Amino acid sequence: MKYWSVFILTICMYPIDAQISVTGAFDRDTVRLGESSMFTLSIKTSGGEEILAIPDAFLDSIYSALQTFKINPGDTTGSTPPQIADFEMLSLGQWQENDMDNLFAGEELKWNINNIGSQVLYENSFTLQFWDPGNNIILLPPVVYALNGEQQQYYEGGQVEIFVAPPVGVESVNQDSLEIEPIKPILIEAKNLSDYLIYFYILTGILISILLYYLVQKWNNRKEAPKEIIVQPEIYVPPHERALHALSQLREEQLWQKGEIKEYQSRLTYIIREYLENRYHVPALESTTDEIVKNIKAAKMDLSDIDSLKRILQVADLVKFAKAQPDESIHDTFMNEAEEFVDRTKEIITEEGEEDE
């Protein structure tokens, strides 16, 4: 409550030696009904002032020119009290109202602070949503601050307007009838150093990019020439040798003896399918057993080999998909038949380099 006493004692006083100004601006001049807009409150000081408190009443006293006009359309004297607008406060920005004492003070006041020469600019942005068409007016607040250990108050009664347009398709509001007396002109802040910071950032970015490019080029020039990479020619391994090697590894793992029958049969048929795909160039890995047999017949394989292949693949399908439990002796039998099948159907390269089917 100590800040309220400052308001009462200094309500008619203006600072003499302080250099402080309060301005505000919306991010847009016009919004649609129900749209939100950001209002930024700016306080510029000479650098020696400490902002102590700001009453929160200015955020709860946004006036509607349209509602004021409707209350007393014939009033030209300004005697009709301004009517509070229909709006919602969506965000207080960095500020907080913790103790509900109608003041923003102490830790409740947090700012975006920029130093502009010897001056200091304090800013905070609020988000509002408007529901009254026409001109809506927000009054700039008084500011309690300390200068050389003495508390003072700044207040000039400025105001900021924003026009709220009705929804598309609704007759627009006659702006000539929306008047509140007295109306003061919108305060336009003179350009300062912060308005030109963007050009400084762009120039700095360009210079840093040029410097980095120069350093990278200089580093690359100091590197040794890349060593020649010698690519070893790939040694061709015939399909039957790869298949027989894989079958030998599978036999050594003894999967079916450990009870991993499904894994054993899956590996066995995969090796056979991969061999058929590499040997006869048929899509065996993605095909069903019947499709594989049909494609192999077109390759003119011996009928006995086709029957042996068909039996291996069909039993493996039963184990994998129907969870069948074949006799244990069949696992070794199929391994032997698979090795014999690969050996009988392997490609033979003659001395002239031609494949002998």
C-alpha positions as CSV (number, residue, x, y, z in Angstrom):
1,M,0.0,0.0,0.0
2,K,3.0,2.3,0.3
3,Y,2.8,3.0,-3.5
4,W,-0.8,4.2,-3.2
5,S,0.4,7.0,-0.9
6,V,2.8,8.0,-3.5
7,F,0.0,8.3,-6.1
8,I,-2.1,10.5,-3.8
9,L,0.7,12.8,-2.8
10,T,2.0,13.2,-6.3
11,I,-1.2,13.1,-8.4
12,C,-0.8,16.8,-9.4
13,M,3.0,16.9,-9.4
14,Y,5.3,16.5,-12.4
15,P,8.9,15.6,-12.2
16,I,11.3,18.5,-12.7
17,D,14.7,16.9,-13.2
18,A,13.7,13.5,-14.5
19,Q,14.0,12.6,-18.1
20,I,11.3,9.9,-18.5
21,S,8.7,9.2,-21.1
22,V,5.9,6.7,-21.4
23,T,4.6,5.5,-24.8
24,G,2.6,2.6,-26.2
25,A,1.7,1.0,-29.5
26,F,-0.3,-1.8,-30.9
27,D,1.3,-4.2,-33.4
28,R,-1.5,-3.3,-35.9
29,D,-3.7,-0.3,-36.5
30,T,-6.8,-2.5,-37.3
31,V,-7.9,-5.9,-36.2
32,R,-11.1,-8.0,-36.9
33,L,-13.7,-8.5,-34.2
34,G,-12.4,-11.4,-32.0
35,E,-8.8,-11.2,-33.2
36,S,-6.0,-10.6,-30.8
37,S,-3.4,-7.8,-30.9
38,M,-0.2,-7.1,-29.0
39,F,0.2,-3.9,-27.1
40,T,3.7,-2.8,-26.1
41,L,4.2,-0.4,-23.2
42,S,7.6,1.4,-23.5
43,I,9.2,3.6,-20.8
44,K,12.4,5.5,-21.7
45,T,14.5,6.8,-18.9
46,S,17.8,8.8,-18.8
47,G,19.4,5.9,-17.1
48,G,19.3,7.0,-13.4
49,E,15.7,6.3,-12.7
50,E,14.4,3.0,-11.1
51,I,10.9,2.1,-12.0
52,L,9.1,1.1,-8.8
53,A,5.4,0.5,-9.6
54,I,2.6,0.8,-12.2
55,P,-1.1,0.5,-11.3
56,D,-2.9,-2.4,-13.1
57,A,-6.0,-0.2,-13.6
58,F,-4.9,0.9,-17.0
59,L,-5.3,-2.7,-18.3
60,D,-8.8,-2.9,-16.9
61,S,-10.0,0.4,-18.3
62,I,-9.9,0.1,-22.1
63,Y,-12.7,2.3,-23.5
64,S,-15.0,1.7,-26.5
65,A,-15.8,4.8,-28.5
66,L,-18.8,3.0,-30.0
67,Q,-20.3,2.1,-26.6
68,T,-19.8,5.6,-25.2
69,F,-21.5,7.1,-28.3
70,K,-24.5,4.7,-27.9
71,I,-25.0,5.7,-24.2
72,N,-25.4,9.4,-25.2
73,P,-25.3,10.0,-28.9
74,G,-26.1,13.7,-28.5
75,D,-23.3,14.4,-26.0
76,T,-20.7,16.8,-27.5
77,T,-19.3,18.1,-24.2
78,G,-17.5,14.9,-23.1
79,S,-19.6,14.7,-19.9
80,T,-20.7,11.1,-20.6
81,P,-18.2,8.8,-18.8
82,P,-16.2,6.6,-21.1
83,Q,-17.7,3.1,-21.4
84,I,-15.3,0.1,-20.8
85,A,-14.8,-2.0,-23.9
86,D,-15.6,-5.7,-24.2
87,F,-12.2,-7.3,-24.3
88,E,-10.1,-10.1,-22.9
89,M,-6.6,-10.0,-21.5
90,L,-4.9,-13.1,-23.0
91,S,-1.3,-12.4,-21.7
92,L,0.4,-10.0,-19.3
93,G,3.7,-10.7,-21.1
94,Q,6.5,-10.8,-18.5
95,W,4.5,-9.1,-15.7
96,Q,2.7,-10.9,-12.8
97,E,0.1,-9.9,-10.3
98,N,1.0,-12.0,-7.3
99,D,-0.3,-10.1,-4.3
100,M,-3.5,-8.7,-5.8
101,D,-2.8,-5.1,-4.5
102,N,-3.8,-3.4,-7.8
103,L,-0.1,-2.7,-8.5
104,F,2.6,-4.2,-10.5
105,A,5.7,-3.7,-8.3
106,G,9.0,-5.2,-7.3
107,E,9.5,-8.8,-8.7
108,E,6.1,-8.5,-10.6
109,L,7.7,-6.0,-13.0
110,K,10.0,-7.7,-15.5
111,W,11.1,-6.0,-18.7
112,N,12.8,-6.3,-22.0
113,I,15.6,-3.8,-21.4
114,N,17.7,-2.1,-24.1
115,N,20.4,0.5,-23.6
116,I,20.3,3.3,-26.2
117,G,23.3,5.5,-25.7
118,S,22.9,7.0,-22.2
119,Q,19.2,6.1,-22.1
120,V,17.5,2.9,-21.1
121,L,14.4,1.6,-22.8
122,Y,12.0,-0.7,-20.7
123,E,9.4,-2.7,-22.7
124,N,6.7,-5.2,-22.0
125,S,4.1,-6.6,-24.4
126,F,0.5,-7.6,-23.5
127,T,-1.9,-9.7,-25.7
128,L,-5.5,-8.5,-25.9
129,Q,-8.6,-9.7,-27.7
130,F,-11.3,-7.2,-28.7
131,W,-15.1,-7.7,-29.0
132,D,-16.4,-4.2,-29.5
133,P,-16.2,-2.8,-33.1
134,G,-15.0,0.7,-33.7
135,N,-12.2,2.6,-31.9
136,N,-10.9,1.1,-28.7
137,I,-8.7,3.3,-26.5
138,I,-6.1,2.3,-23.9
139,L,-4.9,5.0,-21.5
140,L,-1.2,5.1,-20.7
141,P,-0.5,4.5,-17.0
142,P,1.2,6.7,-14.4
143,V,4.7,5.4,-13.4
144,V,6.2,5.5,-9.9
145,Y,9.9,5.7,-10.0
146,A,12.9,6.6,-7.8
147,L,15.5,9.2,-8.7
148,N,18.4,10.0,-6.4
149,G,16.6,8.1,-3.6
150,E,13.4,10.2,-4.0
151,Q,10.1,8.6,-5.2
152,Q,8.3,10.5,-7.9
153,Q,5.5,9.9,-10.3
154,Y,5.3,10.5,-14.1
155,Y,1.9,10.9,-15.7
156,E,0.9,12.8,-18.9
157,G,-2.4,11.0,-19.7
158,G,-1.5,9.8,-23.1
159,Q,-3.7,7.2,-25.0
160,V,-3.4,4.7,-27.8
161,E,-6.2,3.7,-30.2
162,I,-6.9,0.6,-32.2
163,F,-9.8,0.1,-34.7
164,V,-11.7,-3.1,-34.4
165,A,-13.4,-3.9,-37.7
166,P,-16.6,-5.9,-37.7
167,P,-16.6,-9.4,-39.3
168,V,-16.6,-9.8,-43.0
169,G,-20.1,-9.4,-44.4
170,V,-21.3,-7.2,-41.6
171,E,-22.0,-3.5,-42.2
172,S,-19.0,-1.5,-41.2
173,V,-19.1,0.9,-38.3
174,N,-19.5,4.5,-39.1
175,Q,-16.3,6.0,-37.8
176,D,-17.6,9.5,-38.0
177,S,-20.0,8.8,-35.1
178,L,-17.3,7.4,-32.8
179,E,-16.0,10.3,-30.9
180,I,-14.8,10.8,-27.3
181,E,-13.9,14.3,-26.1
182,P,-11.2,15.2,-25.7
183,I,-9.2,13.1,-28.2
184,K,-5.5,13.6,-28.1
185,P,-3.3,12.8,-31.1
186,I,-1.4,9.5,-31.2
187,L,2.1,9.9,-29.8
188,I,4.7,9.1,-32.4
189,E,8.1,8.3,-31.0
190,A,11.1,9.7,-32.7
191,K,13.6,7.3,-34.2
192,N,16.4,6.2,-32.0
193,L,19.4,3.9,-32.2
194,S,17.4,0.7,-31.6
195,D,15.6,1.3,-34.9
196,Y,18.9,0.9,-36.8
197,L,20.1,-2.2,-34.9
198,I,18.8,-4.5,-37.6
199,Y,21.2,-3.0,-40.2
200,F,24.1,-3.5,-37.7
201,Y,23.2,-7.2,-37.3
202,I,22.9,-7.7,-41.0
203,L,26.3,-6.1,-41.7
204,T,27.9,-8.1,-38.8
205,G,26.5,-11.3,-40.2
206,I,27.9,-10.6,-43.7
207,L,31.4,-9.8,-42.3
208,I,31.4,-12.9,-40.1
209,S,30.4,-15.0,-43.2
210,I,33.2,-13.6,-45.3
211,L,35.7,-14.2,-42.5
212,L,34.6,-17.8,-42.0
213,Y,34.7,-18.4,-45.8
214,Y,38.3,-17.1,-45.9
215,L,39.4,-19.2,-42.9
216,V,37.9,-22.4,-44.4
217,Q,39.5,-21.8,-47.8
218,K,42.9,-21.1,-46.1
219,W,42.6,-24.3,-44.1
220,N,41.6,-26.4,-47.1
221,N,44.7,-25.1,-49.0
222,R,47.0,-26.2,-46.2
223,K,45.6,-29.7,-46.2
224,E,47.6,-32.4,-47.9
225,A,46.4,-33.8,-51.2
226,P,44.0,-36.7,-50.5
227,K,45.5,-40.1,-50.7
228,E,44.5,-42.2,-53.7
229,I,42.0,-44.8,-52.6
230,I,42.7,-48.2,-54.0
231,V,39.6,-50.2,-54.6
232,Q,40.2,-53.9,-54.4
233,P,38.4,-55.8,-57.1
234,E,35.5,-57.8,-55.8
235,I,36.3,-61.5,-55.9
236,Y,33.4,-63.4,-57.4
237,V,32.2,-66.3,-55.4
238,P,29.9,-68.7,-57.3
239,P,26.4,-69.1,-55.8
240,H,26.9,-72.8,-54.9
241,E,30.0,-72.1,-52.9
242,R,28.2,-69.4,-50.9
243,A,25.3,-71.8,-50.3
244,L,27.4,-74.7,-49.3
245,H,29.4,-72.5,-46.9
246,A,26.2,-71.2,-45.3
247,L,24.8,-74.8,-44.9
248,S,28.0,-75.9,-43.3
249,Q,27.8,-73.0,-40.7
250,L,24.1,-73.9,-40.1
251,R,25.0,-77.6,-39.4
252,E,27.7,-76.6,-36.9
253,E,25.3,-74.4,-34.9
254,Q,23.1,-77.5,-34.2
255,L,20.0,-75.4,-33.8
256,W,17.4,-78.2,-34.1
257,Q,19.4,-80.3,-31.5
258,K,18.8,-77.3,-29.1
259,G,15.1,-77.3,-29.8
260,E,15.2,-74.3,-32.2
261,I,13.5,-76.2,-35.0
262,K,11.6,-73.2,-36.5
263,E,14.8,-71.1,-36.6
264,Y,16.7,-74.1,-38.2
265,Q,14.1,-74.6,-40.9
266,S,13.8,-70.9,-41.6
267,R,17.6,-70.6,-42.1
268,L,17.8,-73.8,-44.2
269,T,15.0,-72.6,-46.6
270,Y,16.4,-69.1,-46.8
271,I,19.8,-70.5,-47.9
272,I,18.1,-72.6,-50.6
273,R,16.0,-69.6,-51.8
274,E,19.0,-67.3,-51.9
275,Y,20.9,-70.0,-53.9
276,L,18.0,-70.3,-56.4
277,E,17.8,-66.5,-56.8
278,N,21.5,-66.2,-57.5
279,R,21.8,-69.3,-59.6
280,Y,18.7,-69.2,-61.7
281,H,17.8,-65.5,-61.4
282,V,14.3,-66.1,-60.1
283,P,12.7,-64.0,-57.3
284,A,12.8,-66.9,-54.8
285,L,13.2,-64.8,-51.6
286,E,9.8,-63.1,-52.2
287,S,7.9,-66.0,-53.8
288,T,5.8,-68.8,-52.3
289,T,6.8,-72.4,-52.7
290,D,4.4,-73.0,-55.6
291,E,5.7,-69.9,-57.4
292,I,9.4,-71.0,-56.9
293,V,8.6,-74.5,-58.3
294,K,6.8,-73.0,-61.3
295,N,9.8,-70.7,-62.1
296,I,12.3,-73.5,-61.6
297,K,10.4,-75.8,-64.0
298,A,10.9,-73.0,-66.6
299,A,14.6,-73.3,-66.0
300,K,14.5,-76.9,-67.2
301,M,15.7,-78.4,-63.9
302,D,15.7,-82.2,-63.5
303,L,12.4,-83.5,-62.2
304,S,14.0,-85.4,-59.3
305,D,15.7,-82.2,-58.1
306,I,12.5,-80.3,-58.4
307,D,10.7,-83.0,-56.2
308,S,13.5,-82.8,-53.6
309,L,13.4,-79.0,-53.5
310,K,9.6,-79.0,-53.3
311,R,9.6,-81.4,-50.4
312,I,12.2,-79.4,-48.4
313,L,10.3,-76.1,-48.9
314,Q,6.9,-77.5,-48.1
315,V,8.0,-79.2,-44.8
316,A,9.7,-76.0,-43.8
317,D,6.5,-74.1,-44.5
318,L,4.5,-76.5,-42.2
319,V,7.1,-76.0,-39.4
320,K,7.1,-72.2,-39.7
321,F,3.4,-71.4,-40.3
322,A,1.5,-74.5,-39.1
323,K,3.8,-75.2,-36.2
324,A,4.2,-78.8,-37.3
325,Q,6.6,-81.1,-35.3
326,P,8.4,-83.4,-37.9
327,D,10.5,-86.4,-37.0
328,E,13.9,-85.4,-35.7
329,S,15.6,-87.5,-38.4
330,I,14.2,-85.3,-41.1
331,H,16.4,-82.4,-40.2
332,D,19.7,-84.1,-41.0
333,T,18.0,-85.7,-44.1
334,F,17.0,-82.3,-45.4
335,M,20.5,-80.9,-44.7
336,N,22.0,-83.7,-46.7
337,E,19.5,-83.3,-49.5
338,A,20.0,-79.5,-49.6
339,E,23.8,-80.0,-49.9
340,E,23.3,-82.6,-52.6
341,F,20.8,-80.4,-54.4
342,V,23.2,-77.5,-54.5
343,D,26.1,-79.7,-55.7
344,R,24.0,-81.3,-58.4
345,T,22.6,-78.0,-59.8
346,K,25.8,-75.8,-59.4
347,E,27.0,-73.9,-62.4
348,I,30.1,-75.2,-64.2
349,I,32.4,-72.8,-65.9
350,T,34.2,-74.3,-68.8
351,E,37.7,-73.4,-69.9
352,E,36.3,-71.0,-72.5
353,G,34.5,-69.1,-69.7
354,E,31.0,-70.3,-70.7
355,E,28.5,-71.6,-68.2
356,D,27.7,-75.3,-68.5
357,E,24.1,-76.0,-67.3
